[in-house]
Amino acid sequence: MKKKRRAVHRCECKECQRHPYGVLAKEHRAINRVLAGLDEKSRRQCAGVLALQRGRGGVQAVHEISGLSRTTIRRGEREIRGLKRTDRIRAPGGGRQPVEKNNRTS
């Protein structure tokens, strides 16, 4: 089965809009290329690390750069800090149901 590739998000911060070929815009494009290649859990944790590195306002900044939900970024921060450890990528029961379970016969 071929892995579906996630589209690379385009940063919407003011600096990238003003100077699309500037140093900061290149950094943001690189961050988005890395995040696009990760699975859900790794993407969340990577965004959490970036937000922690930026300090106050980091969640909002990473949200603007990556397009990820602020709650997802905060969840990644909690996982990185060790407040919540998970071995799974999704919660039990999450994700698409098997085809056999979807087909309801009357």
QUIFEN-V106982 format. One record per residue. RES is the residue in one letter. PSI is psi in degrees with one decimal (none if undefined). OMEGA is omega in degrees with one decimal (* if undefined). Layout:
RES:PSI:OMEGA, RES:PSI:OMEGA
This chain:
M:131.2:-177.9, K:133.3:-179.9, K:130.1:179.0, K:128.3:-177.6, R:133.7:-179.8, R:139.9:178.1, A:145.4:179.5, V:125.4:-179.7, H:145.7:176.7, R:123.8:-177.3, C:139.0:-178.3, E:15.1:-179.3, C:157.6:-176.2, K:-38.1:-178.3, E:-40.6:178.7, C:-30.2:177.3, Q:-38.4:-179.8, R:-44.3:-175.8, H:79.1:-175.1, P:-15.1:178.6, Y:14.4:-179.7, G:174.0:-178.4, V:-44.1:-179.0, L:-39.5:178.2, A:-38.7:177.7, K:-40.4:178.4, E:-43.3:-179.2, H:-37.9:176.2, R:-39.8:179.0, A:-42.5:177.7, I:-45.8:-178.3, N:-33.6:176.1, R:-40.6:178.9, V:-47.2:-178.6, L:-33.8:-178.9, A:-26.4:-177.7, G:-0.5:-176.9, L:158.7:173.2, D:176.1:-173.8, E:-49.1:-175.9, K:-46.4:-179.2, S:-38.6:178.2, R:-44.3:-179.8, R:-45.4:-178.1, Q:-37.8:177.7, C:-42.8:177.1, A:-37.4:177.0, G:-41.4:177.9, V:-44.5:179.1, L:-41.3:179.3, A:-40.7:178.2, L:-38.5:179.4, Q:-34.0:-177.0, R:-14.6:177.2, G:-145.2:-178.3, R:131.0:-176.8, G:3.1:-177.6, G:-37.1:-179.8, V:-45.7:179.7, Q:-41.0:-179.7, A:-45.6:179.5, V:-34.7:175.9, H:-45.6:179.8, E:-38.0:-178.7, I:-47.9:-170.0, S:-22.0:-176.3, G:2.5:177.9, L:153.3:178.0, S:144.7:178.3, R:-34.5:177.7, T:-34.8:176.6, T:-41.8:-180.0, I:-42.5:177.4, R:-37.9:177.2, R:-40.1:176.0, G:-39.4:176.2, E:-45.7:-180.0, R:-41.5:179.7, E:-40.0:-179.8, I:-41.4:178.7, R:-16.3:178.6, G:8.5:179.1, L:-24.4:179.9, K:112.6:179.4, R:132.0:175.9, T:140.1:176.0, D:-12.6:-177.6, R:156.0:174.0, I:-41.0:177.3, R:160.0:177.4, A:154.8:177.7, P:132.8:-178.8, G:-6.7:180.0, G:159.9:177.6, G:-176.1:-176.3, R:139.4:179.1, Q:150.2:177.4, P:152.4:-177.2, V:-40.1:-179.4, E:-35.3:-177.5, K:-28.3:-179.5, N:-34.1:-176.7, N:110.2:178.4, R:120.4:177.3, T:134.5:-176.7, S:none:*
